[in-house]
Amino acid sequence: MHVTSKSGRKIYIPDDKENKKINAGIKADPDTYEVEDFSTLRKAGRPVSSNKKDRITIRLSKDVTRYFKSTGPGWQTRINEVLLKHIKSH
């Protein structure tokens, strides 16, 4: 059976016969399982940090962003560290 969402997307919903085949496949596969209780799953995304930060928009020169991005993941944190060092030294 197909249903249409409010956005116009067609969603296929399996009938009982196909649903039984799907569930049998889940039971037969040792690497998967059907979730019974979603409250036991961990939340997606980053864990809440004890070090809260403000979300802002800032314009930096391309040279600055190119340099920090070239140093790999965590480049925004490194910019923050440079700014903190500047604050402490002035």
C-alpha positions as CSV (number, residue, x, y, z in Angstrom):
1,M,0.0,0.0,0.0
2,H,1.2,3.5,-0.7
3,V,0.3,6.6,1.2
4,T,1.2,10.2,0.4
5,S,2.7,12.5,3.0
6,K,1.7,16.2,3.4
7,S,4.9,17.1,1.4
8,G,3.8,14.8,-1.5
9,R,6.2,12.0,-0.8
10,K,4.9,8.5,-1.5
11,I,5.5,6.1,1.3
12,Y,5.3,2.3,0.9
13,I,3.7,0.5,3.8
14,P,4.1,-3.3,3.6
15,D,1.1,-5.6,3.9
16,D,0.9,-8.3,6.7
17,K,2.4,-11.0,4.4
18,E,5.4,-8.8,3.5
19,N,5.8,-7.6,7.1
20,K,6.0,-11.2,8.3
21,K,8.8,-11.8,5.7
22,I,10.6,-8.7,6.9
23,N,10.4,-9.7,10.6
24,A,11.5,-13.3,9.7
25,G,14.6,-11.8,8.0
26,I,15.3,-9.7,11.0
27,K,15.1,-12.7,13.3
28,A,17.3,-14.8,11.0
29,D,20.1,-12.1,10.8
30,P,22.4,-12.3,13.9
31,D,23.7,-8.8,13.2
32,T,20.4,-7.0,13.6
33,Y,17.4,-6.8,15.8
34,E,14.1,-5.0,16.0
35,V,13.9,-2.2,18.6
36,E,11.2,-2.9,21.1
37,D,11.8,0.0,23.5
38,F,13.1,3.2,21.9
39,S,13.7,4.9,25.3
40,T,16.7,2.7,25.8
41,L,18.5,4.0,22.8
42,R,21.1,6.8,23.2
43,K,20.2,10.1,21.7
44,A,21.7,11.0,18.3
45,G,24.2,13.9,18.0
46,R,26.9,15.3,20.2
47,P,26.6,14.8,24.0
48,V,25.8,17.9,26.0
49,S,29.0,19.7,26.9
50,S,29.6,21.1,30.4
51,N,31.5,23.9,28.6
52,K,28.6,25.9,27.0
53,K,29.4,28.0,24.0
54,D,27.6,30.8,22.3
55,R,26.5,30.2,18.7
56,I,27.4,33.3,16.6
57,T,28.2,34.3,13.1
58,I,31.6,35.9,12.5
59,R,33.3,37.0,9.3
60,L,36.9,36.0,9.0
61,S,39.4,36.4,6.2
62,K,39.8,33.5,3.8
63,D,43.4,33.2,4.8
64,V,42.4,32.6,8.4
65,T,39.7,30.1,7.6
66,R,41.8,28.3,5.0
67,Y,44.7,28.0,7.5
68,F,42.6,26.6,10.3
69,K,40.6,24.3,8.1
70,S,43.8,22.9,6.7
71,T,44.8,21.7,10.2
72,G,41.9,19.2,10.2
73,P,38.8,18.6,12.3
74,G,38.4,20.7,15.3
75,W,39.5,23.9,13.5
76,Q,36.8,26.0,15.2
77,T,38.0,24.9,18.6
78,R,41.5,25.9,17.7
79,I,40.3,29.4,16.6
80,N,38.6,29.6,20.0
81,E,41.8,28.6,21.8
82,V,43.8,31.3,19.9
83,L,41.3,33.9,20.9
84,L,41.3,32.8,24.6
85,K,45.2,33.0,24.6
86,H,44.9,36.5,23.2
87,I,42.4,37.5,25.9
88,K,44.6,36.1,28.7
89,S,47.7,37.9,27.4
90,H,46.0,41.3,27.0
